Amino acid sequence: MSLRALLRPDLDDLEEYVPVKPLDVLAAEIGVPVERLVKLDANENLYGPHPAVLEAIARAPFHIYPDPGQQRLRAAIASYVDVEPDQVVAGTGADDLIDLLIRLVSPPAVVIPTPTFGMYRFLARIMRARPLEIPRRPNFDLDVVAIERAVHESGARIIFLTHPNNPTGNPLNSAELEALLRLPALIVVDEAYIEFGGESVVPRIAEFPNLVVLRTFSKWAGLAGLRVGYSISTSELAAHLMAIKQPYNVNVAAEAAAIAAIEHRAEIGETIAAIVAERERLRAGLAALGWLTPLPSVANFLLCAVTGRSARDAAASLRSGGILVRYYDRPDLQNCIRVSVGRPADTDALLAALKEL
């Protein structure tokens, strides 16, 4: 028997999600020592975790299974976002919750305003939900009329929104959200970058039970490598998510780190403020070069339109010197690069290299 005959044929043309590579692999590919890499391609917090978080990780009981009910973690997160613990569900990064939500609803289609985070499309395809990609307006606001039409015509029961949006950095317009919340669909607002700017929509859950908010510890707390995120919803929806999740989907190190990060959120807030300040310095430095136009952003990255040269070539030149940025060249993002906000030394290295191009 052919193995291929046992596999799903609908995944033959699946466009794989392309993740970033680890530092040691990148260093070997480029031929630059790890310590010389300037990693500005994945929106990570280059300051890293708070020292107390590292201590909490070291004390985690690795020989014991984690709590499948997530009681301590859900209580800590609830105190952080000012909701009840039974409204919270934690997962292996926000990606885990995206997957769970699609599994829970099992929609025939999902609506995805683009450009945006690629995991929505990827996970929808895996779950046999048709991704309906609705282009954003030229300023990257939502095309609400087109989204409404797509929902009514397709029967889509999930709309994925990112606030602030990745990779454009703009926040979700409250009037747009208000209109979409009245649709017969689950409105999933991904607030992965909300700690860096923008107003959270979590308070709207009390009025709209079809609203789900996703958050993560990857960005603000510097825990991208531990993979811990969470959803906030009505307690009814959260109970369904708890029922279908993997029992031990958050490991003990991630749980300990997340709780410690919340306990030390005031000190971590100083790092967030430093990143926001550096974002504005980086914006000014990029704009001063003359061939890069950084878009307004309330996230920890800047999307830049490249004029008069190839974004691909610019990114490749930077990469050869150990400076990593993300470039885009597709219909909805032509000739652009996205630059994560790092530390002051990272900004200095980037700007110096760009001046050499």
Residue pairs with C-beta under 8 A, 6 or more apart in sequence:
10 128
11 125
11 126
14 122
14 125
14 126
15 121
15 122
15 125
16 122
17 118
17 119
17 122
18 118
20 41
20 42
21 29
23 34
23 37
23 39
24 34
26 37
26 39
26 324
27 33
27 34
27 37
27 322
30 37
30 319
30 320
30 322
32 321
32 322
36 322
37 322
37 323
37 324
38 322
38 323
38 324
38 342
38 346
38 349
38 350
39 46
39 324
39 340
39 342
40 323
40 324
40 325
40 339
40 340
40 341
40 342
40 346
40 350
41 324
41 325
41 326
41 338
41 340
42 224
42 326
42 340
43 166
43 193
43 219
43 299
43 300
43 301
43 340
44 218
44 219
44 222
44 224
44 340
45 218
45 219
45 220
45 221
45 222
45 224
45 271
45 275
45 300
46 340
46 342
46 343
46 346
47 222
47 271
47 274
47 275
47 343
48 222
49 57
49 221
49 222
49 223
49 257
49 261
50 221
50 222
50 260
50 261
50 264
50 267
50 268
50 271
52 260
52 263
52 264
53 221
53 222
53 223
53 257
53 260
53 261
53 264
55 260
56 256
56 257
56 259
56 260
57 226
57 253
57 256
57 257
57 260
59 256
60 252
60 253
60 255
60 256
61 252
62 252
62 253
64 252
65 248
66 248
66 250
66 251
66 252
66 255
67 73
67 255
68 247
68 248
69 242
70 88
70 89
70 90
70 250
70 255
71 85
72 255
72 259
73 90
73 250
73 255
73 258
73 259
74 85
74 86
74 88
74 89
74 90
75 85
76 258
76 259
76 262
76 263
77 85
77 88
77 90
77 215
77 230
77 258
77 262
78 84
78 85
78 87
78 88
79 262
80 262
80 265
81 88
81 200
81 202
81 215
81 232
82 202
83 202
83 205
83 232
84 235
86 235
86 238
86 239
87 205
87 232
87 233
87 234
87 235
87 238
88 230
88 231
88 232
88 238
89 97
89 100
89 230
89 231
89 233
89 238
89 241
89 242
89 245
90 228
90 229
90 230
90 249
90 250
90 255
90 258
91 97
91 100
91 228
91 229
91 230
91 231
91 245
91 249
91 250
92 227
92 228
92 229
92 249
92 250
92 254
93 216
93 218
93 227
93 228
93 229
94 190
94 192
94 214
94 215
94 216
94 218
94 229
94 230
94 231
95 119
95 123
95 229
96 227
96 229
96 245
96 249
97 214
97 229
97 230
97 231
97 241
98 119
98 120
98 123
98 160
98 188
98 190
98 214
99 123
99 126
99 127
100 231
100 241
100 244
100 245
101 158
101 186
101 188
101 212
101 231
101 241
102 110
102 123
102 124
102 127
102 129
102 158
103 127
103 244
104 237
104 240
104 241
104 244
105 157
105 158
105 186
106 127
106 129
107 129
107 155
107 156
107 157
107 158
108 129
108 130
108 154
108 155
108 156
108 157
109 129
109 130
109 131
109 132
109 150
109 154
109 155
109 156
109 157
110 120
110 124
110 129
110 130
110 131
110 132
110 156
110 157
110 158
110 159
110 160
111 132
111 134
111 147
111 150
111 151
111 154
111 156
111 158
111 159
111 160
111 185
112 120
112 121
112 124
112 131
112 132
112 133
112 134
112 159
112 160
113 133
113 134
113 135
113 136
113 142
113 143
113 147
113 159
113 160
113 161
114 133
114 134
114 135
114 136
114 332
115 136
115 140
115 165
115 167
115 168
115 328
115 330
115 332
115 333
116 160
116 162
116 165
116 166
116 167
117 160
117 162
117 166
117 190
117 192
120 131
120 160
121 131
121 133
124 130
124 131
125 131
129 158
130 154
132 150
132 154
132 156
134 142
134 143
134 146
134 147
134 150
135 143
135 146
135 332
136 142
136 143
136 168
136 332
137 143
139 170
140 165
140 168
140 170
140 295
141 170
141 173
141 176
142 161
142 172
142 173
142 176
142 180
144 176
144 179
144 180
147 159
147 180
147 183
148 179
148 180
148 183
150 156
151 159
151 183
151 184
151 185
156 185
157 184
157 185
157 186
158 185
158 186
158 188
159 180
159 183
159 185
159 186
159 187
159 188
160 188
160 190
161 172
161 177
161 180
161 187
161 188
161 189
161 190
162 172
162 189
162 190
162 192
163 171
163 172
163 189
163 190
163 191
163 194
163 198
163 201
164 170
164 171
164 172
164 193
164 194
164 196
164 197
164 198
164 297
164 298
164 299
165 171
165 172
166 192
166 193
166 299
166 301
167 301
167 303
167 326
167 328
167 333
167 336
167 338
168 295
168 297
168 303
169 295
169 296
169 297
169 298
169 299
169 301
169 302
169 303
170 295
170 296
170 297
170 298
171 197
171 198
171 199
171 298
172 189
172 198
172 201
174 199
177 187
177 189
177 201
177 204
180 187
181 187
181 204
181 208
181 210
181 211
185 210
186 210
186 212
187 208
187 210
187 211
187 212
188 212
188 213
188 214
189 201
189 211
189 212
189 213
189 214
190 213
190 214
191 198
191 200
191 201
191 202
191 213
191 214
191 215
192 214
192 215
192 216
192 218
192 219
192 229
193 219
193 298
193 299
193 300
193 301
194 200
194 215
195 219
195 220
195 272
196 219
196 220
196 272
196 275
196 276
196 279
196 298
196 299
196 300
197 276
197 297
197 298
197 299
198 298
200 213
201 211
201 213
202 213
202 232
204 211
205 211
205 212
205 213
205 232
205 233
205 234
209 234
209 236
209 237
211 233
212 231
212 232
212 233
212 237
213 231
213 232
213 233
214 229
214 230
214 231
214 232
215 229
215 230
215 231
215 232
216 228
216 229
216 230
217 223
217 226
217 228
217 229
217 254
217 257
217 258
217 261
218 224
218 227
218 228
218 229
219 300
220 268
220 272
221 257
221 258
221 261
221 268
222 268
222 271
223 254
223 257
223 258
223 261
226 251
226 253
226 254
226 257
226 258
227 254
228 250
228 254
228 255
228 257
228 258
231 238
231 241
233 241
250 258
261 268
275 300
275 341
276 300
278 341
278 342
278 343
278 344
278 347
279 297
279 300
279 302
279 341
281 344
281 347
282 294
282 302
282 339
282 341
282 347
282 350
282 351
283 294
283 297
283 302
285 347
285 351
286 292
286 294
286 302
286 304
286 339
286 351
286 354
287 293
287 294
289 351
289 354
289 355
291 306
291 307
291 308
291 309
292 304
292 305
292 306
292 307
292 337
292 354
293 304
293 305
293 307
294 302
294 303
294 304
294 339
295 302
295 303
295 304
295 305
297 303
300 340
300 341
301 338
301 339
301 340
301 341
302 338
302 339
302 341
303 333
303 336
303 337
303 338
304 336
304 337
304 338
304 339
305 335
305 336
306 314
306 335
306 336
306 337
309 357
310 335
311 327
311 328
311 329
311 335
311 336
311 337
312 327
312 329
314 327
314 337
314 354
314 357
315 325
315 326
315 327
315 337
317 353
317 357
318 324
318 325
318 350
318 353
318 354
318 357
319 325
321 353
323 349
323 350
323 353
325 337
325 338
325 339
325 340
325 350
326 337
326 338
326 339
327 336
327 337
327 338
328 334
328 335
328 336
328 337
328 338
329 335
329 336
339 350
341 347
342 350
